Amino acid sequence: MTKNKKEISNIKLILLLVFSFVIGGVVTISLLKWTPIINDVLGSSNGNTVITKNKTQVYEKTSLKAAIDKIYDAVVLVQVYKDDELTSTGSGFVYKVDNKYGYILTNEHVVNGSDSVKVVMSSDEEVEAKTLGSDEYLDLAVLRIDKSKVKMVANIGKSEEVNLGDAIFTVGAPMGYDYRGSVTSGVLSGKDRMVSVKVGSSSSNDWVMRVLQIDASINPGNSGGPLLNVNGEVIGICSMKLVDSQIEGMGFAIPIEYAMSHVESLENNKKIEWPVIGITMLNTTDTMNLYRNEITIDKDITSGVVIVECQKGSAAANSDLKRGDVIVKLNDAKVKNIAYLRYELYQHQAGDTIEITYIRNGKEHKTKVTLGKSS
């Protein structure tokens, strides 16, 4: 009995010691985590910054490496040739493969005017590419390469699920071959930005694009490359940046949903049939050309589109619209200028009937127009 009692006492002592260590550990951790005095002595942690009594130390808490690995080998450098000479470069990414080919998305302005196109893969292999289709208003083009050259296919995400301030990054080839595979990062700075751009050889901003705004660095050569979320999914296509000595960190990307809704037509080289009203037009602010066309408008009208001519047999010619009318609305959307008119018009299809609000002789009128299609 004495021996058994001694064994029981020893077990109780061991259990007490274990219990004391556990409780002591919990108390110590609590003090380190929540007691201000301890924080003053040993320092406190907040996000990616450790603040001590005498200095601040920054350490890496997260990395984009895992996300970059999901896209890096899908990104290509696009090289554009004319008369066998390299004329420009851009970026692109493989978004799809089938039994024979890999398909690459890039910007139309990257490949515009080319005789031939080559792409440089992440392995530095140079590959012949064929331009299947492109459209200047979409600023999108689809290229095709042999499937055997494809190392990775991009994952397509949704820009609509990304919020302001969310981390984003790009992979591309700023300034061409030497800097191919460059990664830049930032945050989503804005959504649904309306940016006026030039189309083709136009000398004025005659088209408006609805784009994502980012602060990640993009430079000549980044055009056509992917904009990505932290999961390595493509949420946009880098397209442009504002360039001015007083502007920094304002880049723009085409939302991926908009691009993907048109890729089938581009893959099959189908011409995008944009709807038309059938008018030649000028901005209300283009006073010189209005004067040359002998058109006078009320000086109080500062925005809108002035009809110079209704083309014979067009939708406009079959409506109440006339030369000198100022279009101020398409359905309920205000028309600031030609760029905005085109943007609102291209939300519809040929055959749709829309309501046009216009001003004639100082009075507002409305008419219905059934849209034709571009030739």
Secondary structure, 3 states (H helix, E strand, C coil): CHHHHHHHHHHHHHHHHHHHHHHHHHHHHHHHHHCHHHHHHHCEEECCEEECCCCEEECCCCCCHHHHHCCHHHEEEEEEEECCEEEEEEEEEEEEECCCEEEEEECHHHHCCCCEEEEECCCCCEEEEEEEEEECCCCEEEEEEEHHHCCCCCEECCHHHCCCCCEEEEEECCCCHHHCCEEEEEEEEEEEEEEEECCCCCCCCCEEEEEEEECCCCCCCCCCCEEEECCCEEEEEEEEECCCCCCCCCEEEEEHHHHHCCHHHHHCCCCCCCEECCEEEEECCCHHHHHHCCCCCCCCCCCCEEEEEECCCCCCCCCCCCCCCEEEEECCEECCCHHHHHHHHCCCCCCCEEEEEEEECCEEEEEEEECEECC
